[in-house]
Amino acid sequence: MVPNTQALNIWNQFTKRFDIADHSVPLFESDADRRVATKTIGREKRPILVRSTMMEQLVISQVALLIEDYTTKINRFDGLIYMIGHKRNNAFLPLYIGKTETFGKGERNLSINIANINTDKSKFARWGDNYAYHIGDLSACVLHGHKSDKVTLKYQSWARRLFEIDATGQPRLKETVYFWAKAWDNQDAGIWEELGPTGLAFLEYMLIGVASMTTTLLNREGISRG
C-alpha cells in the first residue's frame, strides 16, 4: 500500500516521543539465521514458539507497575499497550497493536491476563502459551503437533507474514520481529497530542487507525480500509 504521508508523520512523532524503536526488543528467541527456538509444554508435549528473555523481562517489568498501581488503588495506569513490528532506518514499522487492561471482567478484579505473570506463562499479558493467546495460536499455525481445529485463519495470516518454513520444519523469521510494551499512564497524551490525556482503550484504536494508514497491519479491527 502507498502510505498516507500525514499519517506516517503522526505515527513517527508518537514512536519517537516514546523511543519505541530504541526500547523494543526481539519478540522471539532466535539464532543468527533468524530460526526461532521451540519448546514443548503440557502432558501432550505441545510444541510452542519461544519468547525471547528480553521480551519476557519487558512484559514482567511493565506489568509490575500495573500490579503495584492496582494494589495501592492509585489507578494511574489503565493497562499495557503493546505492539510488534520491524525496525528500519531508526523507525518502528508496526505489524500488530494491542492492549491488555489491568481490570478483568468482574467487579474491578485484577485481570487473569496479568495475574501471577512471574510464574504463569499461559496467558502472559495476551502473549501466553495457551490457545486463545498470541503465542499459543501462532504456534498452532507454524509448528506440527497441534489439532486442526486450533489452526485459525487469523494466525495463519500471521504465520505467512512472519515466517518461512524450510525443509527441516523449523520456523525461520523473514525479518526480525520486535516487541514493545508500556504500562499506559492515563495522564499521558496519546498519538493525537492535542487531545491531552488519553485512556488505553481509545489509545489502542487511535494507534491502529493511524498505523493502518501507513502499512498493512495484522489487526482485523479498528483499521482504516480506505
N, C-alpha and C positions, 0 to 999 in steps of 0.2 A: 504494500500500500504506500501511497505518497503521504508522508506525514504533514499534518497541519502545522505550519511554521509557528503560529501564535501559541498553539497548544504545546508544542515542543519547547518553546521558550519558558512557558509557565512551569512545565514539568522539570526542566533543568534547574530553574530557580529553586524549586522546592527541594530537589535532591541535593543541591549544593548547600542549601541552608541547613540541612541535617547531615551533611557529609556522608550520604548514603553509599557512594562508591567506595570511599575510604574505610567505612565501618562495616561493609558487607564481608561475608566470609563464605568459603565454599560450602555448598549445601551437602554434598556427598563426600564420603571418604573414598579417595581415588588415587591411582598411581600416576606416574609422569605421562602415561599414554592415555589418561582420562578413563581408564577402566575402573568401574565402581565396585567397591568391596560389597560382599553379601554375607549374610549370616542366616542361621535357621533358628526359629523360635517355636515354642509350644510343643505339645506332645506329638503333633503331626509333623514336626520339623519343617514348618513352612518357611520358604526362602524369602528373605527381606533385604531390600537395599539398605545400606548402612549410612546413617547421617554422619557428617564429619564431627570430630570432637569439638572444633571451634563453633560449629553451628549449635551443638547442644549446650555448650557453655554460654553462648549468647542468649539463647532462649531462657535458660535457667536463671541467669543474672537479671534479665528483664522481668521475668515472672516473679522473682523475689521482691521486686519493687511493688508489684501488684498485690502480692500476699501481705506484705507489710502494711500497705495502704488499706487493705481490706480489714486487717486485724485491728488497726488503730482507728478505723472508721473515719479517716480523714477524707476519703472519697476524692482524691486528687486525680487518680488515674482511672480511665474507663476500661482499659484492657490493652491488648497487644495488637499493634498494626504490624504487618509483615509483608514482604514481597520477595520474589525470586526474579533473577534476571541475569543479563550478561554485562560485563564491563568492557567498554571500548573507548579509547581516547579520553580516559578520566571521566567518562559519563556512564550512568547506570541505565541500561536499556531494559525495561520491565517485561516480564513474561507472565507473572501472576501476582495479584494483590489480594490480600485477605486480612481477616481480623479474628481474634478470639477475645471475648469480653470477660471481665472479672466476675460478673454475676451470672449464675446459671438460670435455669428456667423456673426455679422455685421462688420462695419469698426472700430474695436477695441473698441466696446462699452462694458460696464460692463455687464457681464453675468446675465441673469434673474435668474439663479440658486442661486446667492448670493445677488442680489439687494434686499433692504428692508427686510433683513433677521430678523431684530429685531421684526417686526410686521407681516410678511407674512410667515406662516409655510407651504404653499402649495408646495414649491419647496425645500427649506431649504438645499441648497448645495447637491442636489440629494437625500436627506433623507426626502423629503416632504410628506405631506398627500395626495396629488393629485395622480391620476393614472399616470402611466409612471414614477413614482418616487418610491424609495425603500419601504417606509412605506405604501404608498397607495396600491401598488401592492401586497405586502406581506399580508396586512390586508385582501385583497380580497380572498386570499387563506387560511386564518386562521379563519376568522370571517364570520358568516352568515349575510346576508343582502346586498350582492353585486351581481350585474348582472353576469350571467355565462360567458359573453364574456370578463369580466375583470379578470377572473381566467386564468393565463398563466402557461405554463409548467415550465418556468424559476423559478417563485416564488413558484410553488408547490414543486419544489425540495428544495428551501429554507425552506419552511414550514416543510417538512418531516425531514430535517436535524436539525432544531432548536427546534421544538415544539412537545409536547404531547398534545392531545386533550382528556380531560376526559368527563365523563357523563354530567357535567354541561355545557360543551361547552366553558368554559373559557380556553384560551391558557396557557399552562404551559411549561416553558423552560426545555429542557432536562438538560441543563447546562447553567450557567450564561454566557451571551454573552457580551463581552466588545468591546468598540469602542475607536479608537484613530484617531486623525486628526492633521495635522500640515500644516501651511502656508509654502509652499515649497520655500525656498530661492534658486534661480537658481545658486548661487555660492557654494552651498553645494555639497559634493560628495555623490553619490548615493550608492547603495548596492555594486557596483564594485568600490571600493575606488580608485584604480589605474587610473581610467578614469578621476578623478577630477570632476569639476563642471558638474552637470547633470541636464538637463531640466526635467520638470514634466512629459511630455508625455513619454519620454524614461525611466524615473524612474518607472512609473507605469508598463510598460511592463517588465522591468527587475525584479521588485519585484514579479509580477505574475509568471514569468518564473521560478525564483528560488524557490519561495514558493511552486509551484505546483510539484516540485521535492521532497518536504518534506512531503506533505499531499495532500488530495483531496480537492480542492477548489470549491467554488460555482461559481467562474468565468467561463465563457464559451469561452472567447477569450484570447489569449496570453499564454495559459497554455502549459506546456510540456506534451506531450502524450506518451512519451517513457516509 
